[in-house]
Amino acid sequence: MAWVYISLGSNIDREALTRAGVVALRALYGELVLSSVYESEAVGFKGDSFYNMVIGLQTTDDVFKVAQALRLIEDEHGRDRSGPRFSSRTLDLDLLLYDDFIINEKKLQIPRDEILQRAFVLWPMAEIAPDRVHPEVNKRYAQLWDEFDKEKEKLQPIAFDFS
């Protein structure tokens, strides 16, 4: 069984689609480890604030099948890929980690650069997997969050009920 970590983000109907993304992942993979939900400003464009979180799960699916499943869930929830790269999203599911794999092929980058660059990915990652080690920089996620420049992005945890 591989440990997989996925970032989830939404700034269009964000409460409903955050919940729907978790429901869809639970239907496919069963038990999930959920971070808190964080509210963050849009990065790279002017737009509504996002809800973001990180989800951990275990699967026997290979990495490419997981990536394909995430894309399908996005599509089923109205993801429009025709606009600019940095734009509003109904549902954005990014495969952050697949065990300790390092992959950079077929439009698949693991671990994702955003883990080290974006508070809205690193903080929830450090929350649910503090002792896991980043496979490229060989530091624990708790340590990476401790060292992160927290002034770069406005980010706050919010109360969010998944029941």
C-alpha positions in Angstrom: 0.0 0.0 0.0 1.3 3.4 -1.0 0.8 6.5 1.1 -0.6 9.3 -1.1 -1.0 13.0 -0.3 -3.3 15.2 -2.3 -4.0 18.9 -2.1 -7.5 20.1 -2.6 -8.4 23.7 -3.4 -11.6 25.5 -4.5 -12.7 29.1 -4.9 -15.9 28.6 -6.8 -18.8 27.3 -4.5 -15.8 26.4 -2.3 -17.7 24.9 0.7 -19.8 22.6 -1.4 -17.0 21.5 -3.7 -14.5 21.0 -0.9 -17.0 18.7 0.7 -17.8 17.0 -2.6 -14.1 16.4 -3.3 -13.6 14.7 0.0 -16.8 12.6 -0.6 -15.5 11.5 -4.0 -12.0 10.6 -2.7 -13.6 8.6 0.2 -15.8 6.7 -2.3 -12.7 5.7 -4.3 -10.2 5.1 -1.5 -12.0 4.6 1.8 -10.4 6.0 4.9 -8.9 9.4 4.5 -6.6 11.5 6.8 -7.9 15.1 6.5 -6.1 18.3 7.4 -7.9 21.3 8.6 -9.4 23.5 5.9 -7.5 26.8 5.4 -8.7 30.0 3.7 -6.1 31.6 1.5 -6.0 34.5 -1.0 -5.8 33.7 -4.7 -2.1 33.4 -5.8 -1.1 34.6 -9.3 -4.4 36.3 -10.1 -7.1 38.4 -8.7 -10.0 36.3 -7.5 -12.0 35.0 -4.6 -10.3 33.4 -1.7 -9.7 29.6 -1.8 -10.4 26.8 0.6 -7.4 24.5 0.7 -6.5 21.3 2.5 -4.3 18.2 2.2 -5.7 14.7 2.3 -3.7 11.5 3.0 -4.8 8.0 2.0 -3.4 4.6 1.2 -3.9 2.8 -2.1 -2.7 -0.1 -4.2 -3.3 1.9 -7.3 -0.2 2.9 -9.2 0.7 6.6 -9.3 -0.6 7.2 -12.8 -4.0 5.6 -12.0 -4.3 7.9 -9.0 -3.4 11.0 -11.1 -6.0 9.9 -13.7 -8.6 9.4 -10.9 -8.0 12.9 -9.6 -8.4 14.5 -13.0 -11.7 12.6 -13.5 -13.0 13.9 -10.1 -12.1 17.4 -11.1 -13.9 17.0 -14.4 -17.0 15.5 -12.8 -17.1 18.7 -10.6 -17.0 21.2 -13.4 -13.3 21.8 -13.8 -12.7 24.1 -16.8 -9.2 23.7 -18.2 -9.6 26.2 -21.0 -8.7 29.3 -19.1 -5.3 30.6 -17.8 -3.2 28.4 -15.6 -3.8 30.8 -12.6 -7.5 31.3 -12.4 -10.5 30.4 -10.3 -11.2 26.7 -9.8 -14.3 24.6 -9.0 -12.1 21.8 -7.7 -8.3 21.4 -7.9 -6.8 18.1 -6.8 -3.0 17.9 -7.1 -1.1 14.7 -6.3 1.6 15.9 -4.0 3.3 12.7 -2.9 3.2 9.0 -3.7 5.3 7.3 -1.1 8.8 8.6 -1.5 8.7 8.5 -5.3 10.5 11.2 -7.3 8.8 11.6 -10.7 9.1 14.2 -13.4 7.4 12.8 -16.6 4.2 12.7 -18.5 3.0 16.0 -16.9 3.4 14.4 -13.5 5.7 16.0 -11.0 6.2 14.3 -7.6 6.8 15.7 -5.1 5.0 18.8 -6.3 7.0 22.0 -6.1 4.1 23.7 -4.4 4.8 21.8 -1.2 7.9 23.9 -0.6 6.6 27.1 -2.2 3.0 27.6 -0.9 1.8 27.9 2.7 -1.6 26.6 1.7 0.1 23.2 0.8 2.9 23.0 3.4 0.9 24.0 6.5 -1.8 21.3 6.1 0.9 18.8 5.0 2.9 19.5 8.2 -0.4 19.1 10.1 -1.2 15.6 9.0 2.3 14.2 8.2 4.7 16.2 10.5 7.3 13.4 10.7 7.2 12.4 7.1 10.3 13.4 5.2 10.3 15.3 1.9 12.1 12.9 -0.5 14.2 15.6 -2.2 15.2 18.0 0.6 15.3 15.3 3.3 13.6 17.4 6.0 10.5 16.6 8.0 7.4 18.5 7.0 7.1 20.0 10.5 10.6 21.3 10.1 9.9 22.7 6.7 6.8 24.5 8.1 8.9 25.9 11.0 11.4 27.3 8.5 8.8 28.7 6.1 8.4 32.4 5.6 4.9 32.8 6.9 4.7 36.4 5.8 4.6 35.4 2.1 0.9 34.4 2.1 -2.2 35.2 4.2 -3.6 31.9 5.4 -5.9 30.9 8.2 -7.5 27.7 9.4 -11.3 27.8 9.4 -14.0 25.8 11.1 -15.3 23.3 8.6 -17.6 20.4 9.3 -17.5 17.4 7.0 -20.4 15.6 8.6 
